[in-house]
Amino acid sequence: MAIELKMLLYTVVLFVVQLVLQGTCGIIQNGLGYALGAQDDEKDSAGIGARFERAYYNLLETMPPFAALILIGLYTGKLNEMTALGSQIYFWSRVAYVPAYVIGFPGLRTLIWTASLVGLIMILWQLLL
């Protein structure tokens, strides 16, 4: 399996882990009754549960383009050393982003997010050549 596909697979695993973490923290923070209900009333959007949720939604914003780029690269046969490096930079930055966001390191969090964007741009650049 190409390293880019492994990084995509691992990103799906990260997605599932973040989904479970944000859901579990939401239950701890707001109670099981709220989680089982319609959730029409707004609950407190602060604390660790809300940070896990925002980190999760941030992954949801970048994961579709990452998946599309990897699949386009695979389909066109344009995967190479740079796309492999870009996919690894993207994945490991996304892994590092979660604790940076949850702990609350704003400058570091932004730097890590930027690194993941650089990984996406590296892949995109190779596909545009």
ZABASE-268984 format. One record per atom (N, C-alpha, C, CB): residue number from 1; residue in one letter; atom name; z negated, x, y. Coordinates in steps of 0.2 Angstrom, whole numbers, plus 5000, padded with zeros to 4 digits. Glycine has a CB too. Layout:
% residues N
NUM / a / CA / Z / X / Y
...
END
This chain:
% residues 129
1 / m / N / 5000 / 5004 / 4994
1 / m / CA / 5000 / 5000 / 5000
1 / m / C / 5000 / 5004 / 5006
1 / m / CB / 4994 / 4995 / 5000
2 / a / N / 5004 / 5003 / 5011
2 / a / CA / 5005 / 5007 / 5017
2 / a / C / 4998 / 5006 / 5021
2 / a / CB / 5010 / 5004 / 5022
3 / i / N / 4996 / 5012 / 5024
3 / i / CA / 4990 / 5012 / 5028
3 / i / C / 4989 / 5006 / 5033
3 / i / CB / 4989 / 5019 / 5032
4 / e / N / 4995 / 5004 / 5036
4 / e / CA / 4995 / 4999 / 5041
4 / e / C / 4993 / 4992 / 5038
4 / e / CB / 5002 / 4998 / 5044
5 / l / N / 4996 / 4991 / 5032
5 / l / CA / 4994 / 4985 / 5028
5 / l / C / 4986 / 4985 / 5026
5 / l / CB / 4998 / 4984 / 5022
6 / k / N / 4984 / 4991 / 5024
6 / k / CA / 4977 / 4992 / 5023
6 / k / C / 4973 / 4990 / 5029
6 / k / CB / 4975 / 4999 / 5020
7 / m / N / 4975 / 4993 / 5035
7 / m / CA / 4971 / 4991 / 5041
7 / m / C / 4971 / 4984 / 5043
7 / m / CB / 4974 / 4995 / 5047
8 / l / N / 4977 / 4981 / 5041
8 / l / CA / 4977 / 4973 / 5042
8 / l / C / 4973 / 4970 / 5038
8 / l / CB / 4985 / 4971 / 5041
9 / l / N / 4973 / 4972 / 5031
9 / l / CA / 4968 / 4969 / 5027
9 / l / C / 4961 / 4970 / 5029
9 / l / CB / 4969 / 4972 / 5020
10 / y / N / 4959 / 4976 / 5031
10 / y / CA / 4952 / 4977 / 5033
10 / y / C / 4951 / 4973 / 5039
10 / y / CB / 4951 / 4984 / 5034
11 / t / N / 4956 / 4972 / 5044
11 / t / CA / 4954 / 4968 / 5049
11 / t / C / 4953 / 4961 / 5048
11 / t / CB / 4960 / 4968 / 5054
12 / v / N / 4956 / 4958 / 5042
12 / v / CA / 4954 / 4951 / 5040
12 / v / C / 4947 / 4951 / 5037
12 / v / CB / 4959 / 4949 / 5034
13 / v / N / 4945 / 4956 / 5034
13 / v / CA / 4938 / 4957 / 5031
13 / v / C / 4933 / 4957 / 5037
13 / v / CB / 4937 / 4963 / 5027
14 / l / N / 4935 / 4961 / 5043
14 / l / CA / 4931 / 4961 / 5049
14 / l / C / 4931 / 4954 / 5052
14 / l / CB / 4934 / 4966 / 5054
15 / f / N / 4936 / 4951 / 5052
15 / f / CA / 4936 / 4944 / 5054
15 / f / C / 4931 / 4939 / 5051
15 / f / CB / 4944 / 4941 / 5054
16 / v / N / 4931 / 4940 / 5044
16 / v / CA / 4927 / 4935 / 5040
16 / v / C / 4920 / 4937 / 5041
16 / v / CB / 4929 / 4936 / 5032
17 / v / N / 4918 / 4944 / 5042
17 / v / CA / 4911 / 4946 / 5043
17 / v / C / 4909 / 4944 / 5050
17 / v / CB / 4911 / 4954 / 5043
18 / q / N / 4913 / 4944 / 5055
18 / q / CA / 4912 / 4942 / 5062
18 / q / C / 4911 / 4934 / 5062
18 / q / CB / 4917 / 4944 / 5067
19 / l / N / 4915 / 4931 / 5058
19 / l / CA / 4914 / 4923 / 5057
19 / l / C / 4907 / 4922 / 5055
19 / l / CB / 4920 / 4920 / 5053
20 / v / N / 4905 / 4925 / 5049
20 / v / CA / 4899 / 4923 / 5046
20 / v / C / 4893 / 4925 / 5051
20 / v / CB / 4898 / 4927 / 5039
21 / l / N / 4894 / 4931 / 5054
21 / l / CA / 4888 / 4933 / 5058
21 / l / C / 4888 / 4929 / 5064
21 / l / CB / 4890 / 4940 / 5061
22 / q / N / 4893 / 4927 / 5067
22 / q / CA / 4892 / 4922 / 5073
22 / q / C / 4890 / 4915 / 5071
22 / q / CB / 4899 / 4921 / 5077
23 / g / N / 4892 / 4913 / 5065
23 / g / CA / 4890 / 4906 / 5063
23 / g / C / 4882 / 4907 / 5061
23 / g / CB / 4894 / 4904 / 5057
24 / t / N / 4880 / 4912 / 5058
24 / t / CA / 4873 / 4913 / 5056
24 / t / C / 4869 / 4913 / 5062
24 / t / CB / 4872 / 4919 / 5051
25 / c / N / 4871 / 4918 / 5067
25 / c / CA / 4867 / 4918 / 5073
25 / c / C / 4866 / 4912 / 5077
25 / c / CB / 4870 / 4924 / 5077
26 / g / N / 4872 / 4908 / 5077
26 / g / CA / 4872 / 4902 / 5080
26 / g / C / 4867 / 4897 / 5077
26 / g / CB / 4879 / 4899 / 5080
27 / i / N / 4867 / 4897 / 5070
27 / i / CA / 4862 / 4892 / 5067
27 / i / C / 4855 / 4895 / 5068
27 / i / CB / 4863 / 4893 / 5059
28 / i / N / 4853 / 4901 / 5068
28 / i / CA / 4847 / 4904 / 5070
28 / i / C / 4845 / 4902 / 5077
28 / i / CB / 4846 / 4911 / 5069
29 / q / N / 4850 / 4903 / 5081
29 / q / CA / 4848 / 4901 / 5089
29 / q / C / 4848 / 4894 / 5090
29 / q / CB / 4853 / 4905 / 5093
30 / n / N / 4852 / 4890 / 5087
30 / n / CA / 4852 / 4883 / 5089
30 / n / C / 4850 / 4878 / 5084
30 / n / CB / 4859 / 4881 / 5091
31 / g / N / 4849 / 4880 / 5078
31 / g / CA / 4846 / 4876 / 5073
31 / g / C / 4852 / 4873 / 5069
31 / g / CB / 4842 / 4870 / 5076
32 / l / N / 4850 / 4872 / 5062
32 / l / CA / 4855 / 4869 / 5057
32 / l / C / 4857 / 4862 / 5059
32 / l / CB / 4851 / 4869 / 5050
33 / g / N / 4853 / 4858 / 5062
33 / g / CA / 4855 / 4852 / 5064
33 / g / C / 4861 / 4852 / 5069
33 / g / CB / 4849 / 4848 / 5067
34 / y / N / 4861 / 4857 / 5074
34 / y / CA / 4866 / 4857 / 5079
34 / y / C / 4872 / 4860 / 5075
34 / y / CB / 4864 / 4862 / 5084
35 / a / N / 4872 / 4864 / 5071
35 / a / CA / 4878 / 4867 / 5067
35 / a / C / 4881 / 4861 / 5063
35 / a / CB / 4876 / 4873 / 5063
36 / l / N / 4877 / 4857 / 5060
36 / l / CA / 4880 / 4851 / 5056
36 / l / C / 4882 / 4846 / 5060
36 / l / CB / 4874 / 4849 / 5051
37 / g / N / 4880 / 4845 / 5066
37 / g / CA / 4882 / 4840 / 5070
37 / g / C / 4889 / 4841 / 5074
37 / g / CB / 4877 / 4838 / 5076
38 / a / N / 4891 / 4836 / 5078
38 / a / CA / 4897 / 4836 / 5082
38 / a / C / 4897 / 4842 / 5087
38 / a / CB / 4899 / 4830 / 5085
39 / q / N / 4892 / 4844 / 5089
39 / q / CA / 4891 / 4850 / 5094
39 / q / C / 4894 / 4848 / 5101
39 / q / CB / 4895 / 4856 / 5091
40 / d / N / 4893 / 4842 / 5102
40 / d / CA / 4896 / 4839 / 5109
40 / d / C / 4892 / 4842 / 5115
40 / d / CB / 4896 / 4832 / 5109
41 / d / N / 4886 / 4842 / 5114
41 / d / CA / 4882 / 4845 / 5120
41 / d / C / 4882 / 4852 / 5120
41 / d / CB / 4874 / 4842 / 5119
42 / e / N / 4882 / 4855 / 5126
42 / e / CA / 4882 / 4863 / 5126
42 / e / C / 4875 / 4866 / 5125
42 / e / CB / 4885 / 4865 / 5133
43 / k / N / 4875 / 4871 / 5121
43 / k / CA / 4869 / 4874 / 5119
43 / k / C / 4869 / 4881 / 5124
43 / k / CB / 4868 / 4876 / 5112
44 / d / N / 4864 / 4884 / 5124
44 / d / CA / 4863 / 4890 / 5128
44 / d / C / 4868 / 4895 / 5125
44 / d / CB / 4856 / 4893 / 5127
45 / s / N / 4872 / 4898 / 5130
45 / s / CA / 4877 / 4903 / 5128
45 / s / C / 4875 / 4910 / 5130
45 / s / CB / 4884 / 4901 / 5132
46 / a / N / 4868 / 4911 / 5129
46 / a / CA / 4865 / 4918 / 5130
46 / a / C / 4863 / 4920 / 5123
46 / a / CB / 4860 / 4918 / 5135
47 / g / N / 4861 / 4926 / 5123
47 / g / CA / 4857 / 4929 / 5117
47 / g / C / 4862 / 4932 / 5112
47 / g / CB / 4853 / 4924 / 5114
48 / i / N / 4859 / 4935 / 5107
48 / i / CA / 4863 / 4938 / 5102
48 / i / C / 4869 / 4934 / 5098
48 / i / CB / 4859 / 4941 / 5097
49 / g / N / 4867 / 4928 / 5097
49 / g / CA / 4872 / 4923 / 5094
49 / g / C / 4878 / 4922 / 5098
49 / g / CB / 4868 / 4917 / 5092
50 / a / N / 4877 / 4921 / 5105
50 / a / CA / 4883 / 4921 / 5109
50 / a / C / 4887 / 4927 / 5110
50 / a / CB / 4880 / 4918 / 5116
51 / r / N / 4883 / 4933 / 5110
51 / r / CA / 4887 / 4939 / 5110
51 / r / C / 4891 / 4940 / 5104
51 / r / CB / 4882 / 4945 / 5111
52 / f / N / 4889 / 4938 / 5098
52 / f / CA / 4893 / 4939 / 5092
52 / f / C / 4899 / 4934 / 5092
52 / f / CB / 4888 / 4937 / 5086
53 / e / N / 4897 / 4928 / 5095
53 / e / CA / 4903 / 4923 / 5096
53 / e / C / 4908 / 4926 / 5100
53 / e / CB / 4900 / 4916 / 5098
54 / r / N / 4906 / 4929 / 5106
54 / r / CA / 4911 / 4931 / 5111
54 / r / C / 4915 / 4937 / 5108
54 / r / CB / 4908 / 4933 / 5117
55 / a / N / 4912 / 4941 / 5104
55 / a / CA / 4915 / 4947 / 5101
55 / a / C / 4920 / 4944 / 5096
55 / a / CB / 4910 / 4952 / 5097
56 / y / N / 4918 / 4939 / 5092
56 / y / CA / 4923 / 4936 / 5087
56 / y / C / 4929 / 4933 / 5091
56 / y / CB / 4919 / 4930 / 5083
57 / y / N / 4928 / 4929 / 5096
57 / y / CA / 4934 / 4927 / 5100
57 / y / C / 4938 / 4932 / 5102
57 / y / CB / 4931 / 4922 / 5105
58 / n / N / 4935 / 4938 / 5104
58 / n / CA / 4939 / 4943 / 5107
58 / n / C / 4944 / 4946 / 5101
58 / n / CB / 4935 / 4949 / 5110
59 / l / N / 4941 / 4946 / 5095
59 / l / CA / 4945 / 4948 / 5090
59 / l / C / 4951 / 4943 / 5089
59 / l / CB / 4941 / 4949 / 5083
60 / l / N / 4949 / 4937 / 5089
60 / l / CA / 4955 / 4932 / 5088
60 / l / C / 4960 / 4933 / 5093
60 / l / CB / 4951 / 4925 / 5089
61 / e / N / 4959 / 4935 / 5099
61 / e / CA / 4964 / 4936 / 5104
61 / e / C / 4969 / 4942 / 5102
61 / e / CB / 4961 / 4938 / 5111
62 / t / N / 4966 / 4947 / 5099
62 / t / CA / 4971 / 4953 / 5098
62 / t / C / 4973 / 4953 / 5091
62 / t / CB / 4967 / 4959 / 5099
63 / m / N / 4970 / 4950 / 5086
63 / m / CA / 4972 / 4950 / 5079
63 / m / C / 4979 / 4947 / 5078
63 / m / CB / 4967 / 4946 / 5075
64 / p / N / 4981 / 4942 / 5081
64 / p / CA / 4988 / 4939 / 5079
64 / p / C / 4993 / 4944 / 5081
64 / p / CB / 4989 / 4933 / 5083
65 / p / N / 4993 / 4947 / 5087
65 / p / CA / 4998 / 4952 / 5089
65 / p / C / 4998 / 4958 / 5084
65 / p / CB / 4997 / 4955 / 5096
66 / f / N / 4992 / 4961 / 5082
66 / f / CA / 4991 / 4966 / 5078
66 / f / C / 4995 / 4964 / 5071
66 / f / CB / 4984 / 4968 / 5076
67 / a / N / 4993 / 4959 / 5068
67 / a / CA / 4996 / 4957 / 5062
67 / a / C / 5004 / 4956 / 5063
67 / a / CB / 4994 / 4950 / 5060
68 / a / N / 5006 / 4953 / 5068
68 / a / CA / 5014 / 4953 / 5069
68 / a / C / 5017 / 4959 / 5070
68 / a / CB / 5015 / 4949 / 5076
69 / l / N / 5014 / 4964 / 5073
69 / l / CA / 5017 / 4971 / 5074
69 / l / C / 5017 / 4974 / 5067
69 / l / CB / 5013 / 4975 / 5079
70 / i / N / 5012 / 4974 / 5063
70 / i / CA / 5012 / 4977 / 5057
70 / i / C / 5017 / 4974 / 5052
70 / i / CB / 5005 / 4976 / 5053
71 / l / N / 5018 / 4967 / 5052
71 / l / CA / 5023 / 4964 / 5048
71 / l / C / 5030 / 4965 / 5050
71 / l / CB / 5021 / 4956 / 5048
72 / i / N / 5031 / 4965 / 5057
72 / i / CA / 5038 / 4967 / 5060
72 / i / C / 5039 / 4974 / 5057
72 / i / CB / 5038 / 4966 / 5067
73 / g / N / 5034 / 4979 / 5058
73 / g / CA / 5036 / 4986 / 5056
73 / g / C / 5037 / 4986 / 5049
73 / g / CB / 5030 / 4990 / 5058
74 / l / N / 5034 / 4983 / 5045
74 / l / CA / 5035 / 4983 / 5037
74 / l / C / 5042 / 4980 / 5036
74 / l / CB / 5030 / 4979 / 5034
75 / y / N / 5044 / 4974 / 5039
75 / y / CA / 5050 / 4971 / 5038
75 / y / C / 5056 / 4975 / 5040
75 / y / CB / 5050 / 4964 / 5042
76 / t / N / 5055 / 4979 / 5046
76 / t / CA / 5061 / 4983 / 5049
76 / t / C / 5061 / 4990 / 5046
76 / t / CB / 5060 / 4983 / 5056
77 / g / N / 5056 / 4992 / 5042
77 / g / CA / 5055 / 4999 / 5039
77 / g / C / 5054 / 5004 / 5045
77 / g / CB / 5062 / 5000 / 5036
78 / k / N / 5051 / 5002 / 5050
78 / k / CA / 5049 / 5006 / 5055
78 / k / C / 5042 / 5009 / 5055
78 / k / CB / 5050 / 5003 / 5062
79 / l / N / 5038 / 5008 / 5050
79 / l / CA / 5032 / 5011 / 5049
79 / l / C / 5032 / 5018 / 5049
79 / l / CB / 5028 / 5007 / 5043
80 / n / N / 5028 / 5022 / 5052
80 / n / CA / 5028 / 5029 / 5052
80 / n / C / 5021 / 5032 / 5054
80 / n / CB / 5033 / 5032 / 5057
81 / e / N / 5021 / 5038 / 5055
81 / e / CA / 5014 / 5041 / 5056
81 / e / C / 5011 / 5038 / 5062
81 / e / CB / 5015 / 5049 / 5057
82 / m / N / 5015 / 5037 / 5067
82 / m / CA / 5012 / 5034 / 5074
82 / m / C / 5009 / 5027 / 5073
82 / m / CB / 5017 / 5034 / 5079
83 / t / N / 5013 / 5023 / 5069
83 / t / CA / 5011 / 5016 / 5067
83 / t / C / 5004 / 5016 / 5063
83 / t / CB / 5016 / 5012 / 5064
84 / a / N / 5004 / 5021 / 5059
84 / a / CA / 4998 / 5022 / 5054
84 / a / C / 4992 / 5024 / 5059
84 / a / CB / 4999 / 5027 / 5049
85 / l / N / 4993 / 5029 / 5063
85 / l / CA / 4988 / 5031 / 5068
85 / l / C / 4986 / 5025 / 5072
85 / l / CB / 4990 / 5037 / 5072
86 / g / N / 4991 / 5021 / 5075
86 / g / CA / 4989 / 5016 / 5080
86 / g / C / 4985 / 5010 / 5076
86 / g / CB / 4996 / 5013 / 5082
87 / s / N / 4987 / 5009 / 5070
87 / s / CA / 4983 / 5004 / 5066
87 / s / C / 4976 / 5006 / 5065
87 / s / CB / 4987 / 5002 / 5060
88 / q / N / 4975 / 5012 / 5063
88 / q / CA / 4968 / 5015 / 5062
88 / q / C / 4964 / 5015 / 5068
88 / q / CB / 4969 / 5022 / 5059
89 / i / N / 4967 / 5017 / 5074
89 / i / CA / 4964 / 5016 / 5080
89 / i / C / 4962 / 5009 / 5082
89 / i / CB / 4968 / 5019 / 5086
90 / y / N / 4967 / 5005 / 5081
90 / y / CA / 4965 / 4998 / 5082
90 / y / C / 4959 / 4995 / 5078
90 / y / CB / 4971 / 4993 / 5081
91 / f / N / 4960 / 4996 / 5071
91 / f / CA / 4955 / 4994 / 5067
91 / f / C / 4948 / 4997 / 5068
91 / f / CB / 4956 / 4995 / 5060
92 / w / N / 4947 / 5003 / 5069
92 / w / CA / 4941 / 5006 / 5070
92 / w / C / 4938 / 5005 / 5077
92 / w / CB / 4941 / 5014 / 5069
93 / s / N / 4942 / 5004 / 5082
93 / s / CA / 4940 / 5002 / 5088
93 / s / C / 4937 / 4995 / 5088
93 / s / CB / 4945 / 5002 / 5093
94 / r / N / 4940 / 4990 / 5084
94 / r / CA / 4938 / 4983 / 5083
94 / r / C / 4931 / 4983 / 5079
94 / r / CB / 4943 / 4979 / 5079
95 / v / N / 4930 / 4988 / 5075
95 / v / CA / 4924 / 4988 / 5071
95 / v / C / 4918 / 4991 / 5076
95 / v / CB / 4924 / 4993 / 5065
96 / a / N / 4920 / 4996 / 5080
96 / a / CA / 4915 / 4998 / 5085
96 / a / C / 4913 / 4993 / 5090
96 / a / CB / 4917 / 5005 / 5088
97 / y / N / 4918 / 4989 / 5092
97 / y / CA / 4917 / 4984 / 5097
97 / y / C / 4912 / 4979 / 5096
97 / y / CB / 4924 / 4980 / 5098
98 / v / N / 4911 / 4977 / 5090
98 / v / CA / 4906 / 4972 / 5088
98 / v / C / 4899 / 4975 / 5090
98 / v / CB / 4906 / 4971 / 5081
99 / p / N / 4896 / 4980 / 5088
99 / p / CA / 4889 / 4982 / 5090
99 / p / C / 4889 / 4984 / 5097
99 / p / CB / 4887 / 4988 / 5086
100 / a / N / 4894 / 4987 / 5100
100 / a / CA / 4894 / 4988 / 5107
100 / a / C / 4894 / 4982 / 5111
100 / a / CB / 4901 / 4992 / 5109
101 / y / N / 4897 / 4977 / 5109
101 / y / CA / 4896 / 4970 / 5113
101 / y / C / 4889 / 4967 / 5112
101 / y / CB / 4902 / 4965 / 5111
102 / v / N / 4887 / 4967 / 5105
102 / v / CA / 4881 / 4964 / 5104
102 / v / C / 4875 / 4967 / 5107
102 / v / CB / 4880 / 4963 / 5096
103 / i / N / 4875 / 4974 / 5107
103 / i / CA / 4870 / 4978 / 5110
103 / i / C / 4870 / 4977 / 5117
103 / i / CB / 4870 / 4985 / 5108
104 / g / N / 4876 / 4977 / 5120
104 / g / CA / 4877 / 4976 / 5127
104 / g / C / 4878 / 4982 / 5131
104 / g / CB / 4871 / 4973 / 5130
105 / f / N / 4883 / 4986 / 5129
105 / f / CA / 4885 / 4992 / 5132
105 / f / C / 4891 / 4990 / 5136
105 / f / CB / 4886 / 4998 / 5128
106 / p / N / 4891 / 4988 / 5142
106 / p / CA / 4897 / 4986 / 5146
106 / p / C / 4903 / 4991 / 5146
106 / p / CB / 4895 / 4983 / 5152
107 / g / N / 4901 / 4997 / 5149
107 / g / CA / 4906 / 5002 / 5150
107 / g / C / 4909 / 5004 / 5143
107 / g / CB / 4903 / 5008 / 5153
108 / l / N / 4904 / 5005 / 5138
108 / l / CA / 4907 / 5008 / 5132
108 / l / C / 4911 / 5002 / 5128
108 / l / CB / 4901 / 5010 / 5127
109 / r / N / 4909 / 4996 / 5129
109 / r / CA / 4913 / 4991 / 5126
109 / r / C / 4920 / 4990 / 5129
109 / r / CB / 4909 / 4984 / 5128
110 / t / N / 4920 / 4991 / 5135
110 / t / CA / 4927 / 4991 / 5139
110 / t / C / 4931 / 4997 / 5136
110 / t / CB / 4926 / 4991 / 5146
111 / l / N / 4928 / 5003 / 5136
111 / l / CA / 4932 / 5009 / 5133
111 / l / C / 4934 / 5008 / 5126
111 / l / CB / 4927 / 5015 / 5133
112 / i / N / 4930 / 5005 / 5122
112 / i / CA / 4932 / 5003 / 5115
112 / i / C / 4937 / 4998 / 5115
112 / i / CB / 4926 / 5001 / 5111
113 / w / N / 4937 / 4993 / 5119
113 / w / CA / 4942 / 4988 / 5119
113 / w / C / 4949 / 4991 / 5121
113 / w / CB / 4940 / 4982 / 5124
114 / t / N / 4948 / 4996 / 5126
114 / t / CA / 4954 / 4999 / 5128
114 / t / C / 4957 / 5003 / 5123
114 / t / CB / 4953 / 5004 / 5134
115 / a / N / 4953 / 5007 / 5119
115 / a / CA / 4956 / 5011 / 5113
115 / a / C / 4960 / 5006 / 5108
115 / a / CB / 4950 / 5014 / 5110
116 / s / N / 4957 / 5000 / 5107
116 / s / CA / 4961 / 4996 / 5102
116 / s / C / 4967 / 4994 / 5105
116 / s / CB / 4956 / 4989 / 5101
117 / l / N / 4968 / 4993 / 5112
117 / l / CA / 4974 / 4991 / 5115
117 / l / C / 4979 / 4997 / 5115
117 / l / CB / 4973 / 4989 / 5123
118 / v / N / 4976 / 5003 / 5115
118 / v / CA / 4981 / 5009 / 5115
118 / v / C / 4984 / 5009 / 5108
118 / v / CB / 4976 / 5015 / 5116
119 / g / N / 4979 / 5007 / 5103
119 / g / CA / 4982 / 5007 / 5096
119 / g / C / 4988 / 5002 / 5095
119 / g / CB / 4977 / 5005 / 5091
120 / l / N / 4987 / 4996 / 5098
120 / l / CA / 4992 / 4991 / 5098
120 / l / C / 4999 / 4993 / 5101
120 / l / CB / 4990 / 4984 / 5101
121 / i / N / 4998 / 4997 / 5107
121 / i / CA / 5003 / 4999 / 5111
121 / i / C / 5007 / 5005 / 5107
121 / i / CB / 5001 / 5002 / 5118
122 / m / N / 5003 / 5009 / 5104
122 / m / CA / 5006 / 5014 / 5099
122 / m / C / 5011 / 5011 / 5094
122 / m / CB / 5001 / 5018 / 5096
123 / i / N / 5009 / 5006 / 5091
123 / i / CA / 5013 / 5002 / 5086
123 / i / C / 5019 / 4999 / 5089
123 / i / CB / 5009 / 4997 / 5082
124 / l / N / 5018 / 4995 / 5095
124 / l / CA / 5023 / 4992 / 5098
124 / l / C / 5028 / 4997 / 5100
124 / l / CB / 5020 / 4988 / 5104
125 / w / N / 5026 / 5003 / 5103
125 / w / CA / 5031 / 5008 / 5106
125 / w / C / 5036 / 5010 / 5100
125 / w / CB / 5027 / 5014 / 5109
126 / q / N / 5033 / 5011 / 5094
126 / q / CA / 5037 / 5014 / 5088
126 / q / C / 5042 / 5008 / 5086
126 / q / CB / 5032 / 5015 / 5083
127 / l / N / 5040 / 5002 / 5087
127 / l / CA / 5044 / 4997 / 5085
127 / l / C / 5050 / 4996 / 5090
127 / l / CB / 5041 / 4990 / 5084
128 / l / N / 5049 / 4997 / 5096
128 / l / CA / 5054 / 4996 / 5101
128 / l / C / 5059 / 5002 / 5101
128 / l / CB / 5050 / 4996 / 5108
129 / l / N / 5057 / 5008 / 5098
129 / l / CA / 5062 / 5013 / 5098
129 / l / C / 5068 / 5012 / 5094
129 / l / CB / 5058 / 5020 / 5096
END
